[in-house]
Amino acid sequence: MEVLHLEGTEKTPRIILDKSQGVFEISGRSLPDYASGFYKPVIRWFHEYASSPNPATEVIFKLEYFNTATSKLVLDLLSALEKVNNIQVHWYFNDEDEDMEEAGEDFSELVKIPFIFKTYD
């Protein structure tokens, strides 16, 4: 599979999806003007990955902030991964950011994927 690497900006997250290296990370801020257009190739990549995944998969979310449109697309992305065996989501949040912690907890209740919650300063 081709690597999907998008550099982050003030409005879009950094995304690295690399099957051969086992790196699946979305980090930064997500406030794209056209969220569905921005995330469309990411969701497509995860659908393709789900058809032939690695033996183990760890998806890392280190989002500082995301808007409502992004929230729906993160759920779509996670839903695309529900078919993957031996998967975990590592949801990072600032130890003082209850909203981001709660967002991760909400996602974990909506999909059948184990979440591991981690804090950072």
C-alpha positions, -999 to +999 in steps of 0.1 A: +000+000+000+011+035-007+021+057+023-003+086+030+015+115+045-001+149+050+018+176+068-002+195+094-012+231+092-029+255+115-062+240+103-054+204+094-038+176+113-006+158+104-015+124+091+009+095+086-005+062+074+023+037+066+014+000+066+049-013+060+063+006+091+031+000+112+026+038+117-009+051+118-010+086+134-033+116+133-021+146+153-025+183+157-056+205+151-084+196+128-105+225+115-104+221+078-127+243+057-140+213+038-136+184+063-152+157+042-129+165+013-098+166+035-107+132+052-120+114+021-085+100+011-078+091+047-110+071+051-105+055+017-069+045+028-083+029+060-110+010+040-083-004+017-061-012+047-089-031+065-091-055+036-056-067+042-043-054+076-011-060+095-012-088+122-015-060+148-026-024+144-022+006+167-039+038+156-026+069+174-048+100+178-030+131+193-055+157+184-053+190+203-087+202+190-112+192+163-144+208+151-179+192+148-174+182+111-141+164+120-159+145+148-183+129+123-154+119+100-133+105+129-162+083+137-164+072+100-127+065+101-130+044+132-160+026+118-139+016+088-115-001+111-140-021+132-134-051+109-097-052+116-086-079+141-060-071+168-065-034+167-061-007+194-067+030+194-043+051+215-061+083+223-038+110+237-051+141+254-036+169+275-040+160+311-060+192+316-082+188+286-114+171+298-132+177+265-107+158+245-107+130+271-145+128+269-145+129+231-122+098+231-145+081+256-175+089+234-158+074+204-148+043+224-185+037+232-196+040+196-172+016+180-161-020+188-124-011+191-104-011+223-091+023+233-061+031+255-062+066+270-029+084+276-021+119+288+006+142+279+017+177+292 
